[in-house]
Amino acid sequence: MKKTDQEYVKEIIDKFNLIIKEIGKKIVGQKQVIKQLLISLLSKGHCLIVGVPGLAKTMIVHTIADVMDLKFNRIQFTPDLMPSDITGTEVIEEDPITKKRNYRFIPGPIFANIILADEINRTPPKTQSALLQAMQEYKVTVNGVTYELPLPFIVLATQNPIEQEGTYPLPEAQLDRFFFQINIDYPSKDEEKEILFKTTGTYEAEVKKIVTKEEILEFQNFVRKVPISEYVIDYIIEVVRSTRPKHDSKFDFVKKYVEWGCGPRAEQTLVIASKVNTLLNGSYSVSIEDVNEIVLPALRHRIILNYRAIAEGYTTDSIISQIIENLKDRYK
């Protein structure tokens, strides 16, 4: 018998809670980060993860892949990495009997479900663009032949915010292709104590596989059916348009500190991500609160501040938070 939408929502919530429980066996804290990663995955979106070294970025991604039964590959980006090192290459093979020579394609590490692109800003733009084509089209082209990537497919790219020497920062147009920018901060004191007990003794956690690839693809298709009211759509449009200093913003602080605001892709991100968020929160209708919960990771990398803002210590997060605060009384 076919499930109702409400039954399916309950199944998603139950699976989500089991996933969080399993990940918690290996990862201490970082619940909001894990939730944002799962929202991105269920939205078919790619993430940029920003955090200093040693905050378990790789372990979080690897654990999510294990729990969701997805093939995981890690690509360490370096200045000498070539596009073919990511996408794969063709080699010449000779038939031992006929002596005929043929090309055979050897798939690169991009052929997996979850790709950890470690330190993406350490490789030149040519190699970055090879990865970004795969992110956009879910396929790669080698010597004129196109190869489909396995689905689900998500790229989680990391950047180190404190070490900028010898890096190639992603251009703004390429940053905009990332669904979320997730910032990972230091753990609390109690969490650090738990980390030390778990990682310096004999404790070895094993996680179970909770969902299959087929279930993830079903979830990804189902979330688009979640209803969203015109009122919430108007709010999303108002938030995004308010980030544009030269066109739509009504706020003086935006005109003073922002060089460029967000485009329509940001609005699409907010709609899809808030639909997933409302499901994970146990509801089936998107609210303003569901939008506000994911507005920072959805917009922070799409706003360009001017030199004055940087000099005075403003961040994109503070600008977004101020916009939300100013719209609070109009949208309740």
C-alpha positions in Angstrom: 0.0 0.0 0.0 1.3 3.4 -1.0 2.3 5.7 1.9 0.6 9.0 2.6 2.8 12.1 2.6 2.4 12.3 6.4 3.6 8.7 6.8 6.5 9.5 4.6 7.4 12.6 6.6 7.4 10.5 9.8 9.7 8.0 8.2 12.1 10.8 7.1 12.1 12.2 10.7 12.7 8.7 12.2 15.6 8.0 9.8 17.0 11.5 10.5 17.0 10.9 14.2 18.7 7.5 13.7 21.3 9.1 11.5 22.1 11.7 14.1 22.3 9.0 16.8 24.8 6.9 14.8 26.9 9.9 13.8 27.1 10.9 17.5 28.9 7.6 18.2 32.0 9.0 16.4 31.4 12.8 16.4 31.1 14.8 19.5 28.9 17.9 19.3 28.7 19.8 16.0 24.9 18.9 15.8 24.1 22.0 13.8 26.9 21.4 11.3 25.7 17.8 10.8 22.1 18.9 10.3 23.2 21.5 7.8 25.2 18.9 5.9 22.2 16.5 5.8 19.9 19.4 4.6 22.4 20.0 1.8 22.5 16.4 0.9 18.7 16.0 0.8 18.5 19.2 -1.3 21.0 17.9 -3.9 23.3 20.7 -2.9 27.1 21.0 -2.5 28.8 22.6 0.5 31.8 24.7 1.3 33.1 23.8 4.8 35.3 26.5 6.4 37.2 25.8 9.6 40.7 25.7 11.1 42.6 22.4 11.0 41.8 19.7 13.6 38.0 20.2 13.9 37.2 16.7 12.4 35.9 18.0 9.1 37.1 14.8 7.3 35.7 12.5 10.0 32.3 14.1 9.9 32.0 13.7 6.2 33.4 10.1 6.2 31.0 9.2 9.0 28.0 10.6 7.2 29.0 8.6 4.1 29.2 5.4 6.2 25.8 5.9 7.9 24.1 6.6 4.6 25.8 3.7 2.7 27.4 6.1 0.2 30.8 5.7 -1.6 33.2 8.2 -0.2 36.4 9.6 -1.9 38.8 12.3 -0.6 40.7 14.4 -3.0 43.6 16.4 -1.5 43.9 19.6 -3.6 47.4 20.7 -4.2 49.0 23.3 -6.6 50.2 20.5 -9.0 46.8 18.7 -9.2 45.6 18.3 -12.8 41.9 18.1 -14.0 42.5 14.5 -15.2 43.6 13.6 -11.6 40.0 14.3 -10.6 37.9 13.3 -13.6 40.0 10.3 -14.8 42.0 9.6 -17.9 42.2 7.4 -21.0 45.0 4.9 -21.5 46.0 3.0 -24.6 45.6 -0.8 -24.4 46.8 -3.3 -26.9 44.9 -6.5 -27.6 47.5 -9.4 -27.1 45.9 -11.4 -30.0 44.9 -8.9 -32.6 47.5 -6.3 -31.6 44.8 -3.6 -32.0 45.1 -0.6 -29.8 42.1 0.9 -28.0 41.5 3.6 -25.5 40.2 2.6 -22.1 38.8 5.2 -19.6 40.0 4.9 -16.1 37.6 6.8 -13.8 39.0 9.3 -11.4 38.1 9.8 -7.7 35.2 12.1 -8.7 33.2 8.9 -9.4 31.8 8.5 -5.9 28.7 9.6 -4.0 30.3 11.9 -1.5 33.5 13.8 -2.5 35.6 15.6 0.1 37.5 18.2 -1.9 40.1 19.0 0.8 41.5 22.6 0.6 39.9 23.4 -2.7 41.6 26.8 -2.7 45.1 25.3 -2.9 44.7 24.2 -6.6 44.7 26.4 -9.7 41.4 27.6 -11.3 41.7 25.1 -14.2 41.5 22.2 -11.8 38.8 23.9 -9.7 36.7 24.4 -12.8 36.9 20.6 -13.6 35.3 19.9 -10.2 32.7 22.6 -10.6 31.5 21.2 -14.0 30.9 17.9 -12.3 29.0 19.7 -9.5 26.8 21.5 -11.9 26.1 18.8 -14.5 26.6 15.5 -12.6 28.8 14.4 -15.5 32.4 14.7 -16.8 33.7 14.9 -20.3 37.0 13.4 -21.2 38.3 13.6 -24.8 34.8 14.4 -26.1 33.2 11.4 -24.3 30.7 12.2 -21.5 30.4 10.0 -18.4 27.6 10.1 -15.9 28.4 10.4 -12.2 26.8 8.1 -9.7 23.8 9.5 -7.9 23.3 10.8 -5.2 26.3 13.0 -5.8 27.5 15.7 -3.4 30.8 17.7 -3.2 31.9 18.9 0.2 34.8 21.3 -0.3 36.9 22.5 2.6 38.9 25.8 3.0 41.3 26.8 5.7 40.4 30.4 6.7 43.7 31.2 8.4 46.4 30.1 5.9 46.1 32.0 2.7 49.7 31.9 1.3 49.9 30.0 -1.9 46.1 29.7 -2.4 43.8 30.4 -5.3 40.6 31.8 -3.8 37.4 30.7 -5.5 35.8 33.5 -7.6 32.5 34.8 -6.5 30.6 33.2 -9.4 32.0 29.8 -8.4 31.2 30.4 -4.7 27.6 31.0 -5.7 27.4 27.5 -7.0 27.8 26.1 -3.5 24.5 25.5 -1.8 25.7 26.2 1.7 28.8 27.6 3.4 29.1 25.8 6.7 31.4 27.3 9.3 32.8 24.9 11.9 33.9 26.5 15.2 35.8 25.1 18.1 34.0 22.7 20.5 32.9 23.7 24.0 35.1 22.8 27.0 32.9 19.8 27.9 32.9 18.6 24.3 36.7 18.8 24.2 36.9 16.7 27.3 34.6 14.1 25.7 36.7 14.1 22.5 39.9 13.5 24.5 38.3 10.5 26.4 37.0 9.0 23.1 40.1 9.5 21.0 43.0 8.8 23.3 41.9 5.5 24.8 40.8 2.1 23.4 37.3 3.2 22.5 36.4 2.3 18.9 32.9 3.2 17.6 31.2 1.4 14.8 28.3 3.0 13.0 25.4 1.2 11.3 24.1 1.9 7.8 20.7 3.6 8.3 19.5 4.5 4.7 20.3 3.3 1.2 21.1 5.2 -1.9 17.7 4.5 -3.3 16.0 5.9 -0.2 18.2 9.1 -0.4 17.1 9.6 -4.0 13.5 9.2 -3.0 13.9 11.7 -0.1 15.5 14.2 -2.5 12.5 14.0 -4.9 10.0 14.0 -2.1 11.2 17.3 -0.5 10.1 19.3 -3.5 6.5 18.4 -2.8 6.6 20.1 0.6 4.2 23.1 0.4 5.4 26.6 0.9 3.0 29.6 1.2 3.2 32.7 -0.9 3.8 34.6 2.4 7.0 32.7 3.1 8.1 33.1 -0.5 7.6 36.8 -0.2 9.7 36.8 2.9 12.5 34.9 1.2 12.5 37.4 -1.7 12.5 40.3 0.7 15.5 38.9 2.6 17.6 38.3 -0.6 16.6 41.6 -2.3 17.6 43.4 0.9 21.2 42.3 0.5 21.5 44.3 -2.8 22.9 47.8 -2.0 22.6 49.2 -5.5 19.1 48.0 -6.4 16.6 46.9 -3.8 17.9 47.3 -0.2 15.9 49.6 2.0 18.6 49.5 4.7 21.3 52.1 5.1 23.8 49.7 6.7 23.6 47.5 3.5 24.3 50.4 1.2 27.1 51.4 3.5 28.9 48.1 3.9 27.9 45.7 1.0 29.5 45.8 -2.4 27.3 43.1 -4.0 24.3 41.1 -2.7 22.8 37.8 -3.5 21.2 36.7 -6.8 18.2 34.5 -7.6 20.1 31.3 -6.9 20.2 32.3 -3.2 16.4 32.4 -3.3 16.2 29.0 -4.8 18.6 27.7 -2.1 16.4 29.2 0.7 13.2 27.6 -0.7 14.7 24.1 -1.1 16.7 24.1 2.1 13.8 25.4 4.2 11.5 22.6 2.8 14.0 20.0 4.0 14.5 21.8 7.3 10.8 21.9 8.0 10.6 18.1 7.4 13.5 17.5 9.8 11.8 19.7 12.3 8.8 17.5 12.2 6.5 19.7 10.2 5.1 19.7 6.7 4.6 23.3 6.0 7.5 25.8 5.7 7.5 28.6 8.3 9.5 31.8 8.7 11.5 30.1 11.5 12.4 27.2 9.2 13.9 29.8 6.8 15.7 31.8 9.5 17.4 28.6 10.7 19.2 28.1 7.4 19.6 31.6 6.2 23.2 32.1 7.3 24.8 29.1 5.6 22.7 29.8 2.5 23.7 33.4 2.1 27.0 34.1 3.8 29.2 33.2 0.8 27.0 35.1 -1.7 27.5 38.6 -0.2 30.6 40.7 -0.9 31.5 43.3 1.6 33.4 46.5 0.8 36.7 47.6 2.4 34.9 49.8 4.9 33.0 46.8 6.3 36.1 44.7 6.6 38.0 47.6 8.3 35.2 48.1 10.8 35.0 44.4 11.7 31.7 43.5 9.9 31.0 40.0 8.6 28.5 38.7 6.1 26.8 36.9 9.1 26.4 40.1 11.0 24.8 41.9 7.9 22.4 39.0 7.3 21.4 38.9 11.0 20.8 42.6 11.0 18.5 42.2 7.9 16.6 39.4 9.6 16.2 41.5 12.8 14.9 44.5 10.8 12.3 42.3 9.0 11.2 40.6 12.1 8.2 42.9 12.9 6.9 42.8 9.3 7.0 39.0 9.0 5.8 37.0 12.1 
